[in-house]
Amino acid sequence: MKDMQTFTTKAFSELPDADEMRSNGPGNEVMILQNESGTIQLEATLDKVEIAMEELELEIDSDVIPDEVMTALIEHLNISRDLDVPISSVS
């Protein structure tokens, strides 16, 4: 089984209670998404995810999303320089 990769947006990292949300669950302003195969997790603010989904013309109706949607979302956030740690490629 592969280790889970976690990607975090800059906006999520800058929240004063980011560590608390990781352990107690997200509040209304953040989303913690996981892909269906359980290999990627995304910690992001709701506004960044909504903007990305609108631009990609995709919908998210759950905190577990298809792998291809997660890949597109991570790539979009990376290109728009919203990720805390930029990546060269998404695997």
KEMAR-316844 format. One record per residue: x, y, z of N, C-alpha, C, CB in turn. Coordinates in pm, 1 decimal, padded with zeros to 6 digits. Glycine has a CB too. Example, Ala and Ser with C-alpha at 12.3 -4.5 7.8 and 13.67 -1.06 7.14 Angstrom:
+----------+----------+----------+----------+----------+----------+----------+----------+----------+----------+----------+----------+
:      nxx :      nyy :      nzz :     caxx :     cayy :     cazz :      cxx :      cyy :      czz :     cbxx :     cbyy :     cbzz :
+----------+----------+----------+----------+----------+----------+----------+----------+----------+----------+----------+----------+
:  01319.0 : -00569.0 :  00780.0 :  01230.0 : -00450.0 :  00780.0 :  01320.0 : -00330.0 :  00780.0 :  01130.8 : -00447.3 :  00904.6 :
:  01285.0 : -00225.0 :  00708.0 :  01367.0 : -00106.0 :  00714.0 :  01290.0 :  00003.0 :  00787.0 :  01408.4 : -00059.8 :  00572.5 :
+----------+----------+----------+----------+----------+----------+----------+----------+----------+----------+----------+----------+
end
This chain:
+----------+----------+----------+----------+----------+----------+----------+----------+----------+----------+----------+----------+
:      nxx :      nyy :      nzz :     caxx :     cayy :     cazz :      cxx :      cyy :      czz :     cbxx :     cbyy :     cbzz :
+----------+----------+----------+----------+----------+----------+----------+----------+----------+----------+----------+----------+
:  00084.0 : -00119.1 :  00000.0 :  00000.0 :  00000.0 :  00000.0 :  00088.3 :  00125.2 :  00000.0 : -00095.5 :  00000.0 :  00122.6 :
:  00054.2 :  00219.0 : -00086.0 :  00130.1 :  00343.1 : -00095.5 :  00101.4 :  00433.6 :  00023.1 :  00098.0 :  00415.6 : -00225.8 :
:  00204.3 :  00511.6 :  00059.3 :  00183.5 :  00613.3 :  00161.5 :  00097.7 :  00724.8 :  00104.3 :  00318.3 :  00668.9 :  00213.2 :
:  00019.2 :  00786.3 :  00190.1 : -00064.5 :  00896.7 :  00146.2 :  00018.1 :  01024.3 :  00136.0 : -00182.7 :  00916.5 :  00242.2 :
:  00003.9 :  01093.3 :  00023.3 :  00066.8 :  01223.9 :  00005.5 : -00033.6 :  01329.1 :  00050.1 :  00112.0 :  01247.1 : -00143.7 :
:  00012.6 :  01426.8 :  00126.1 : -00074.5 :  01535.2 :  00168.0 : -00027.7 :  01665.1 :  00104.8 : -00077.6 :  01547.1 :  00321.5 :
: -00120.5 :  01733.6 :  00041.4 : -00094.6 :  01864.2 : -00017.5 : -00176.3 :  01966.1 :  00060.9 : -00130.4 :  01867.1 : -00170.9 :
: -00116.1 :  02080.4 :  00087.1 : -00180.7 :  02184.4 :  00166.3 : -00170.4 :  02316.8 :  00091.7 : -00116.7 :  02195.2 :  00307.8 :
: -00279.7 :  02392.8 :  00090.8 : -00273.2 :  02524.8 :  00028.7 : -00211.7 :  02623.7 :  00127.6 : -00414.6 :  02572.4 : -00016.6 :
: -00154.9 :  02729.4 :  00072.6 : -00095.6 :  02834.9 :  00154.9 : -00200.1 :  02892.2 :  00250.4 : -00036.6 :  02947.0 :  00065.9 :
: -00320.6 :  02914.2 :  00197.9 : -00427.0 :  02974.0 :  00278.8 : -00462.7 :  02885.2 :  00397.9 : -00551.6 :  02999.1 :  00192.9 :
: -00464.6 :  02752.2 :  00378.5 : -00494.8 :  02660.5 :  00488.8 : -00384.3 :  02668.5 :  00593.6 : -00510.6 :  02514.7 :  00437.1 :
: -00259.0 :  02668.1 :  00550.1 : -00144.7 :  02671.9 :  00642.4 : -00142.5 :  02799.0 :  00725.9 : -00014.5 :  02659.9 :  00565.0 :
: -00194.7 :  02906.8 :  00668.9 : -00192.1 :  03035.6 :  00737.9 : -00305.3 :  03051.9 :  00839.2 : -00198.9 :  03146.9 :  00637.1 :
: -00400.0 :  02960.2 :  00839.6 : -00509.0 :  02968.2 :  00937.0 : -00453.4 :  02945.4 :  01077.3 : -00620.4 :  02864.3 :  00904.5 :
: -00497.3 :  03023.4 :  01174.3 : -00442.3 :  03009.9 :  01309.6 : -00470.8 :  02874.9 :  01374.7 : -00497.0 :  03118.5 :  01396.7 :
: -00576.8 :  02806.7 :  01332.3 : -00613.1 :  02680.2 :  01395.3 : -00600.5 :  02561.1 :  01299.6 : -00754.8 :  02688.4 :  01448.3 :
: -00505.5 :  02567.2 :  01204.1 : -00487.3 :  02459.8 :  01106.7 : -00456.4 :  02326.5 :  01174.8 : -00375.3 :  02495.7 :  01009.4 :
: -00369.7 :  02326.1 :  01274.8 : -00335.5 :  02201.8 :  01344.5 : -00456.6 :  02142.8 :  01416.3 : -00222.6 :  02226.5 :  01444.7 :
: -00536.9 :  02228.8 :  01476.2 : -00657.6 :  02182.1 :  01545.0 : -00755.9 :  02119.7 :  01447.2 : -00724.7 :  02297.5 :  01619.8 :
: -00770.0 :  02179.2 :  01328.5 : -00863.3 :  02125.2 :  01228.6 : -00817.8 :  01989.0 :  01178.1 : -00877.6 :  02222.0 :  01110.8 :
: -00686.5 :  01969.2 :  01169.9 : -00635.9 :  01839.0 :  01126.5 : -00675.8 :  01729.8 :  01225.5 : -00483.0 :  01843.2 :  01110.7 :
: -00674.0 :  01761.6 :  01353.9 : -00704.5 :  01659.5 :  01453.5 : -00852.3 :  01650.8 :  01489.0 : -00625.7 :  01685.7 :  01577.3 :
: -00924.3 :  01761.9 :  01484.5 : -01065.0 :  01762.5 :  01525.6 : -01164.1 :  01766.9 :  01410.6 : -01090.1 :  01878.4 :  01614.5 :
: -01115.3 :  01776.0 :  01289.7 : -01204.2 :  01786.2 :  01175.2 : -01215.6 :  01929.7 :  01128.6 : -01341.7 :  01731.0 :  01209.0 :
: -01241.5 :  01947.8 :  01000.4 : -01245.8 :  02082.4 :  00944.7 : -01369.2 :  02161.3 :  00987.9 : -01241.1 :  02075.0 :  00794.9 :
: -01353.6 :  02292.3 :  00989.6 : -01466.0 :  02380.9 :  01013.9 : -01535.6 :  02411.2 :  00882.7 : -01420.2 :  02510.6 :  01082.4 :
: -01618.2 :  02513.8 :  00882.4 : -01694.4 :  02547.7 :  00761.9 : -01610.2 :  02609.2 :  00651.4 : -01804.4 :  02641.8 :  00797.0 :
: -01497.7 :  02670.4 :  00686.4 : -01420.1 :  02742.5 :  00586.4 : -01310.1 :  02659.3 :  00519.9 : -01359.0 :  02862.5 :  00649.5 :
: -01295.9 :  02532.7 :  00560.7 : -01191.1 :  02449.2 :  00502.4 : -01246.3 :  02316.2 :  00453.2 : -01080.4 :  02424.9 :  00604.0 :
: -01169.2 :  02253.2 :  00365.1 : -01203.2 :  02120.4 :  00315.9 : -01080.8 :  02032.2 :  00328.4 : -01253.8 :  02125.2 :  00169.1 :
: -01100.8 :  01910.5 :  00374.1 : -00995.3 :  01810.1 :  00371.2 : -01048.7 :  01698.9 :  00282.0 : -00956.7 :  01757.5 :  00517.4 :
: -00991.7 :  01691.1 :  00161.2 : -01037.3 :  01596.9 :  00059.5 : -00939.5 :  01482.0 :  00046.2 : -01055.2 :  01667.1 : -00075.3 :
: -00992.5 :  01367.4 :  00003.7 : -00908.8 :  01250.5 : -00020.1 : -00950.8 :  01188.7 : -00153.2 : -00920.6 :  01146.6 :  00097.0 :
: -00854.0 :  01132.0 : -00226.2 : -00892.7 :  01064.5 : -00349.5 : -00942.9 :  00923.7 : -00317.8 : -00773.9 :  01058.9 : -00448.8 :
: -01014.9 :  00864.1 : -00413.5 : -01079.3 :  00734.5 : -00391.2 : -00979.8 :  00624.0 : -00359.2 : -01159.9 :  00695.7 : -00512.4 :
: -00860.2 :  00629.8 : -00417.2 : -00763.0 :  00523.2 : -00391.3 : -00687.8 :  00543.8 : -00260.2 : -00664.0 :  00514.3 : -00505.9 :
: -00714.5 :  00655.7 : -00189.9 : -00654.6 :  00678.8 : -00059.2 : -00506.4 :  00711.1 : -00062.4 : -00675.6 :  00560.5 :  00025.3 :
: -00459.2 :  00766.6 : -00173.6 : -00316.6 :  00797.6 : -00185.6 : -00286.1 :  00946.7 : -00175.3 : -00264.4 :  00745.3 : -00316.6 :
: -00389.6 :  01030.8 : -00190.0 : -00367.9 :  01175.5 : -00186.5 : -00472.0 :  01240.6 : -00096.5 : -00373.9 :  01236.0 : -00329.3 :
: -00425.1 :  01332.3 : -00012.5 : -00513.5 :  01414.1 :  00070.5 : -00482.3 :  01559.8 :  00042.2 : -00496.7 :  01381.2 :  00223.0 :
: -00586.6 :  01641.4 :  00036.0 : -00570.4 :  01784.5 :  00013.4 : -00634.3 :  01860.1 :  00128.7 : -00632.8 :  01827.4 : -00122.1 :
: -00556.0 :  01950.3 :  00189.7 : -00605.3 :  02039.1 :  00293.9 : -00611.7 :  02177.9 :  00231.4 : -00513.4 :  02036.4 :  00423.4 :
: -00731.8 :  02232.6 :  00219.0 : -00747.2 :  02360.2 :  00148.4 : -00860.6 :  02441.6 :  00208.4 : -00772.8 :  02336.6 : -00000.9 :
: -00855.6 :  02571.8 :  00182.8 : -00967.9 :  02655.9 :  00222.5 : -01078.6 :  02637.9 :  00119.8 : -00925.6 :  02806.4 :  00234.5 :
: -01199.9 :  02650.9 :  00164.9 : -01317.0 :  02630.4 :  00080.3 : -01315.0 :  02721.6 : -00041.7 : -01444.0 :  02653.7 :  00160.2 :
: -01274.7 :  02847.4 : -00023.5 : -01275.5 :  02940.7 : -00136.3 : -01179.1 :  02898.3 : -00246.4 : -01240.5 :  03080.5 : -00088.6 :
: -01061.6 :  02847.2 : -00211.9 : -00965.0 :  02802.7 : -00313.6 : -01018.5 :  02682.8 : -00390.7 : -00830.2 :  02767.2 : -00248.4 :
: -01083.0 :  02590.1 : -00320.9 : -01139.7 :  02472.5 : -00387.1 : -01254.6 :  02514.4 : -00478.3 : -01188.5 :  02368.9 : -00282.7 :
: -01340.9 :  02604.6 : -00430.7 : -01454.3 :  02649.3 : -00512.5 : -01407.1 :  02720.2 : -00639.4 : -01545.0 :  02742.6 : -00431.1 :
: -01306.0 :  02805.4 : -00628.1 : -01252.1 :  02875.3 : -00745.2 : -01194.5 :  02774.5 : -00844.0 : -01143.5 :  02977.8 : -00703.2 :
: -01116.0 :  02679.6 : -00794.2 : -01055.1 :  02578.3 : -00881.3 : -01162.4 :  02494.0 : -00950.1 : -00960.5 :  02487.4 : -00800.5 :
: -01263.6 :  02452.6 : -00876.6 : -01369.2 :  02368.8 : -00934.1 : -01446.9 :  02445.1 : -01041.5 : -01465.2 :  02319.9 : -00823.9 :
: -01469.8 :  02573.6 : -01016.8 : -01539.2 :  02655.7 : -01115.9 : -01455.5 :  02667.5 : -01243.8 : -01569.5 :  02796.1 : -01058.1 :
: -01326.7 :  02694.7 : -01228.3 : -01238.9 :  02709.9 : -01344.1 : -01219.8 :  02577.6 : -01418.8 : -01103.6 :  02764.6 : -01300.1 :
: -01220.0 :  02466.4 : -01347.1 : -01204.6 :  02334.5 : -01408.9 : -01337.8 :  02276.6 : -01455.8 : -01139.1 :  02238.8 : -01311.1 :
: -01448.1 :  02344.3 : -01421.9 : -01583.4 :  02299.4 : -01454.5 : -01611.0 :  02159.6 : -01400.2 : -01604.6 :  02301.4 : -01605.5 :
: -01574.7 :  02141.3 : -01271.9 : -01596.8 :  02014.7 : -01203.1 : -01679.6 :  02040.0 : -01078.4 : -01462.4 :  01946.1 : -01167.1 :
: -01737.2 :  01932.7 : -01023.9 : -01814.6 :  01942.9 : -00900.8 : -01761.0 :  01847.0 : -00797.8 : -01962.4 :  01915.6 : -00926.7 :
: -01764.3 :  01889.8 : -00672.2 : -01728.3 :  01803.1 : -00561.1 : -01850.2 :  01793.5 : -00471.5 : -01602.8 :  01856.7 : -00482.8 :
: -01895.8 :  01671.1 : -00447.0 : -02012.7 :  01654.0 : -00361.3 : -01982.5 :  01564.9 : -00240.6 : -02127.9 :  01595.1 : -00441.6 :
: -01853.9 :  01538.9 : -00218.8 : -01812.7 :  01453.4 : -00108.5 : -01669.4 :  01487.3 : -00070.2 : -01825.9 :  01303.6 : -00146.1 :
: -01624.1 :  01439.7 :  00045.0 : -01484.5 :  01462.3 :  00081.2 : -01393.1 :  01353.8 :  00024.6 : -01470.1 :  01468.4 :  00232.7 :
: -01450.9 :  01254.4 : -00042.5 : -01373.9 :  01154.8 : -00116.6 : -01409.4 :  01173.6 : -00263.3 : -01404.1 :  01006.9 : -00067.2 :
: -01306.4 :  01203.8 : -00343.9 : -01330.9 :  01237.3 : -00484.3 : -01252.7 :  01143.7 : -00576.2 : -01292.6 :  01384.1 : -00512.5 :
: -01298.4 :  01129.8 : -00701.5 : -01226.7 :  01043.6 : -00795.8 : -01080.4 :  01087.1 : -00812.5 : -01297.4 :  01044.6 : -00932.2 :
: -00994.3 :  00990.3 : -00837.3 : -00851.2 :  01016.3 : -00851.0 : -00821.8 :  01122.6 : -00955.9 : -00778.4 :  00888.4 : -00886.2 :
: -00890.5 :  01114.0 : -01069.9 : -00862.4 :  01209.3 : -01178.6 : -00905.5 :  01351.7 : -01141.6 : -00934.0 :  01165.3 : -01307.5 :
: -01011.2 :  01365.0 : -01061.9 : -01054.2 :  01497.1 : -01015.7 : -00950.8 :  01552.8 : -00918.0 : -01194.7 :  01489.6 : -00948.7 :
: -00901.3 :  01467.8 : -00828.2 : -00799.0 :  01511.1 : -00733.0 : -00673.2 :  01555.8 : -00807.0 : -00765.5 :  01397.7 : -00633.8 :
: -00630.6 :  01479.6 : -00905.4 : -00511.4 :  01514.7 : -00981.7 : -00529.4 :  01649.5 : -01051.1 : -00479.6 :  01405.5 : -01084.9 :
: -00645.2 :  01669.9 : -01113.2 : -00673.2 :  01797.3 : -01180.9 : -00674.5 :  01912.2 : -01080.6 : -00808.3 :  01790.7 : -01255.8 :
: -00733.0 :  01889.6 : -00964.5 : -00741.3 :  01992.7 : -00861.2 : -00601.9 :  02029.6 : -00809.3 : -00830.4 :  01944.8 : -00745.0 :
: -00521.1 :  01929.8 : -00778.9 : -00384.5 :  01955.1 : -00729.4 : -00303.1 :  02028.6 : -00835.6 : -00314.1 :  01821.7 : -00690.4 :
: -00312.6 :  01983.4 : -00960.6 : -00238.6 :  02049.3 : -01068.8 : -00281.0 :  02195.1 : -01083.5 : -00259.8 :  01974.8 : -01201.4 :
: -00411.4 :  02220.0 : -01075.5 : -00462.2 :  02356.9 : -01087.0 : -00410.4 :  02443.9 : -00972.2 : -00616.5 :  02357.2 : -01088.6 :
: -00417.6 :  02393.4 : -00851.2 : -00369.5 :  02469.0 : -00735.2 : -00219.0 :  02492.8 : -00743.4 : -00403.9 :  02394.9 : -00605.2 :
: -00147.2 :  02397.3 : -00798.2 : -00002.6 :  02412.8 : -00814.0 :  00029.7 :  02520.7 : -00918.1 :  00061.6 :  02278.5 : -00854.6 :
: -00037.1 :  02514.3 : -01031.4 : -00013.9 :  02612.4 : -01138.7 : -00049.8 :  02753.4 : -01092.7 : -00095.6 :  02575.7 : -01264.1 :
: -00156.4 :  02765.2 : -01014.1 : -00198.2 :  02896.6 : -00965.8 : -00120.1 :  02940.4 : -00841.0 : -00347.5 :  02895.1 : -00935.4 :
: -00019.7 :  02862.8 : -00805.3 :  00071.0 :  02893.1 : -00692.6 : -00001.2 :  02901.5 : -00558.7 :  00143.4 :  03024.0 : -00718.2 :
: -00102.8 :  02818.5 : -00542.9 : -00177.7 :  02816.2 : -00417.4 : -00127.8 :  02709.3 : -00320.4 : -00324.0 :  02793.8 : -00445.9 :
: -00044.2 :  02615.9 : -00367.1 :  00004.1 :  02511.3 : -00277.8 :  00114.1 :  02564.2 : -00187.2 :  00054.8 :  02391.6 : -00357.9 :
:  00112.0 :  02516.0 : -00064.4 :  00212.0 :  02554.1 :  00035.3 :  00352.8 :  02516.5 : -00012.6 :  00181.5 :  02486.4 :  00170.9 :
:  00365.5 :  02394.5 : -00065.2 :  00492.2 :  02347.1 : -00119.6 :  00467.3 :  02313.1 : -00266.6 :  00547.7 :  02222.1 : -00038.9 :
:  00522.0 :  02394.0 : -00358.0 :  00502.3 :  02366.1 : -00501.7 :  00556.3 :  02229.3 : -00538.8 :  00570.5 :  02473.6 : -00587.7 :
:  00492.3 :  02168.1 : -00638.1 :  00535.6 :  02036.2 : -00684.0 :  00570.8 :  02042.2 : -00831.2 :  00426.4 :  01930.3 : -00659.0 :
:  00656.6 :  01949.0 : -00873.5 :  00694.1 :  01945.4 : -01014.3 :  00598.6 :  01858.0 : -01095.2 :  00837.1 :  01894.5 : -01029.5 :
:  00540.4 :  01756.3 : -01030.5 :  00439.9 :  01672.9 : -01097.8 :  00357.0 :  01599.8 : -00993.0 :  00507.3 :  01571.0 : -01195.3 :
:  00236.1 :  01562.4 : -01029.9 :  00146.9 :  01489.0 : -00941.4 :  00148.3 :  01344.4 : -00986.9 :  00001.5 :  01548.5 : -00942.4 :
:  00173.1 :  01252.6 : -00894.3 :  00174.4 :  01111.3 : -00932.7 :  00051.4 :  01040.2 : -00884.2 :  00297.5 :  01042.3 : -00878.9 :
+----------+----------+----------+----------+----------+----------+----------+----------+----------+----------+----------+----------+
end
